[in-house]
Amino acid sequence: MKLLDRIFGRGGASAPRPSPQAGYLRDSRSRILSTRGTALRDHRDEVRIAWRRAAGLAMDIIQNSGRLRGAVDQVIADTVGVELILSPAPDLSALGYDKQETDEFIKLLKAAWKHWAWNARECDLKGKFIVPQKVDVALRHDVVYGEALALMDYMSVRERRQYGITSGTKMCLTTPTALVQDTSEIEGLYQGVVHDPNGRPIAYRLAEKESGIIVKRDHAAYDGEGRQMVAHVFDPMDSNDVRGISRLVTAFREYLQWETLVDVTIQTGILQTVFARC
């Protein structure tokens, strides 16, 4: 009877309605917001904690999913195409060049770039990859690791004679997994990147193999004349970010749920077919 009395408003006063409230995070009657626990941390700490796990999951999913592998290939094709075209626009008026002479210089510059960029022995420290291939790999690194890392080097005249090449500037694309996860506030080291008191990167600590032993070595961000020696490219989400994180990290849960659903659906169909034939 008590339930009926409450429904029809008999036998006593009904329960008072909660007073209206205004403000952020005002929950619904289902209390859905209260069921989701959260913690607020510095975003760079979030990246540091989840980086290796996220990179491992991203690599595993791409390697075992033809759909995602094809999507990554399509993104690279849409972004780069055959190659990234060099488009120099120098202002040589201070040197006395007129427009015709500037155009001729640009043609010479493009020809020199083409010779260097499409010759693996000239542009790559290891002599394996041309610049378009390096760009493709860097974009794949950006998808999987959320960042790309390259080291700059310069070969002496003696080394160039040994390999039969002419240019000294070399690039070495390095996997971001070589950048250590070490953090030390005393050294200004955070997730493998050493900073000065102003927060500027001055060195990158990499784990490298030397005679079969892994050693940690610091690579200066700039040489004594201010030339960049390490190129570390990532898309920051916060002003304090030091490293990037996989671009697929926000899609992991839904993708794995979808993959599990597909597996279960296929297995269910197989079992139903087997029992139907028995």
DAFENBEL-V691271 format. One record per pair of residues at least 4 apart in sequence whose C-alpha atoms are under 7 Angstrom apart, sorted by the first residue. I is the first residue (numbers start at 1). J is the second residue. If there is no record, write none. Layout:
BEGIN
i:I j:J
i:I j:J
END
This chain:
BEGIN
i:1 j:5
i:2 j:6
i:3 j:7
i:4 j:8
i:5 j:9
i:5 j:10
i:5 j:11
i:6 j:10
i:6 j:14
i:9 j:14
i:22 j:26
i:27 j:31
i:27 j:32
i:27 j:33
i:28 j:32
i:31 j:35
i:41 j:45
i:41 j:46
i:42 j:46
i:43 j:47
i:43 j:238
i:43 j:241
i:44 j:48
i:44 j:240
i:44 j:241
i:44 j:242
i:45 j:49
i:46 j:50
i:47 j:51
i:47 j:245
i:48 j:191
i:50 j:54
i:51 j:55
i:51 j:245
i:52 j:56
i:53 j:57
i:54 j:58
i:54 j:246
i:54 j:249
i:55 j:59
i:55 j:144
i:55 j:145
i:55 j:246
i:56 j:60
i:57 j:61
i:58 j:62
i:58 j:144
i:58 j:246
i:58 j:248
i:59 j:63
i:59 j:144
i:60 j:64
i:61 j:65
i:62 j:68
i:62 j:69
i:63 j:69
i:65 j:69
i:66 j:70
i:67 j:71
i:68 j:72
i:69 j:73
i:70 j:74
i:71 j:75
i:72 j:76
i:73 j:77
i:74 j:78
i:75 j:79
i:76 j:80
i:76 j:136
i:76 j:139
i:77 j:81
i:80 j:84
i:83 j:132
i:86 j:110
i:88 j:106
i:92 j:96
i:92 j:97
i:92 j:102
i:93 j:97
i:93 j:98
i:97 j:101
i:97 j:102
i:98 j:102
i:99 j:103
i:100 j:104
i:101 j:105
i:102 j:106
i:103 j:107
i:104 j:108
i:105 j:109
i:106 j:110
i:107 j:111
i:108 j:112
i:109 j:113
i:110 j:114
i:111 j:115
i:112 j:116
i:113 j:117
i:114 j:118
i:115 j:119
i:116 j:122
i:116 j:123
i:117 j:123
i:117 j:130
i:117 j:131
i:118 j:130
i:118 j:131
i:119 j:123
i:119 j:130
i:120 j:124
i:120 j:127
i:120 j:128
i:120 j:129
i:120 j:130
i:121 j:127
i:121 j:128
i:122 j:165
i:122 j:167
i:123 j:130
i:123 j:170
i:123 j:171
i:124 j:128
i:124 j:129
i:124 j:130
i:124 j:170
i:124 j:171
i:124 j:172
i:125 j:170
i:125 j:171
i:125 j:172
i:126 j:172
i:129 j:133
i:129 j:134
i:130 j:134
i:131 j:135
i:132 j:136
i:133 j:137
i:134 j:138
i:134 j:173
i:135 j:139
i:136 j:140
i:137 j:141
i:138 j:142
i:138 j:148
i:139 j:143
i:140 j:144
i:141 j:145
i:141 j:146
i:141 j:147
i:141 j:148
i:142 j:146
i:142 j:147
i:142 j:148
i:142 j:246
i:143 j:246
i:143 j:247
i:143 j:248
i:144 j:246
i:144 j:247
i:145 j:176
i:145 j:244
i:145 j:245
i:145 j:246
i:146 j:234
i:146 j:244
i:146 j:245
i:146 j:246
i:146 j:247
i:147 j:176
i:147 j:233
i:147 j:234
i:147 j:244
i:147 j:245
i:148 j:176
i:148 j:232
i:148 j:233
i:148 j:234
i:149 j:173
i:149 j:174
i:149 j:175
i:149 j:176
i:149 j:231
i:149 j:232
i:149 j:233
i:150 j:171
i:150 j:172
i:150 j:173
i:150 j:174
i:150 j:230
i:150 j:231
i:150 j:232
i:151 j:171
i:151 j:172
i:151 j:173
i:151 j:229
i:151 j:230
i:151 j:231
i:152 j:170
i:152 j:171
i:152 j:172
i:152 j:229
i:152 j:230
i:153 j:169
i:153 j:170
i:153 j:171
i:154 j:168
i:154 j:169
i:154 j:170
i:155 j:159
i:155 j:160
i:155 j:168
i:155 j:169
i:156 j:160
i:156 j:168
i:157 j:161
i:158 j:162
i:159 j:163
i:160 j:164
i:160 j:165
i:160 j:166
i:161 j:165
i:178 j:206
i:178 j:207
i:179 j:192
i:179 j:205
i:179 j:206
i:179 j:207
i:180 j:191
i:180 j:192
i:180 j:205
i:180 j:206
i:180 j:207
i:181 j:191
i:181 j:192
i:182 j:190
i:182 j:191
i:182 j:192
i:183 j:189
i:183 j:190
i:183 j:191
i:183 j:192
i:184 j:188
i:184 j:189
i:184 j:190
i:185 j:189
i:188 j:194
i:188 j:195
i:188 j:196
i:189 j:193
i:189 j:194
i:189 j:195
i:190 j:194
i:192 j:204
i:192 j:205
i:193 j:201
i:193 j:203
i:193 j:204
i:193 j:205
i:194 j:201
i:194 j:202
i:194 j:203
i:194 j:204
i:195 j:199
i:195 j:200
i:195 j:201
i:195 j:202
i:196 j:200
i:196 j:201
i:196 j:202
i:201 j:221
i:202 j:220
i:202 j:221
i:203 j:218
i:203 j:219
i:203 j:220
i:203 j:221
i:204 j:218
i:204 j:219
i:204 j:220
i:204 j:221
i:205 j:216
i:205 j:217
i:205 j:218
i:205 j:219
i:206 j:216
i:206 j:217
i:206 j:218
i:207 j:214
i:207 j:215
i:207 j:216
i:207 j:217
i:208 j:214
i:208 j:215
i:208 j:216
i:209 j:213
i:209 j:214
i:209 j:215
i:210 j:214
i:210 j:215
i:220 j:229
i:221 j:228
i:221 j:229
i:221 j:230
i:222 j:226
i:222 j:227
i:222 j:228
i:222 j:229
i:223 j:227
i:223 j:228
i:223 j:229
i:234 j:243
i:234 j:244
i:235 j:244
i:236 j:241
i:236 j:244
i:237 j:241
i:248 j:252
i:251 j:255
i:252 j:256
i:253 j:257
i:254 j:258
i:255 j:259
i:256 j:260
i:257 j:261
i:258 j:262
i:259 j:263
i:260 j:264
i:261 j:265
i:262 j:266
i:263 j:267
i:264 j:268
i:265 j:269
i:266 j:270
i:267 j:271
i:268 j:272
i:269 j:273
i:270 j:274
i:271 j:275
i:272 j:276
i:273 j:277
i:274 j:278
END
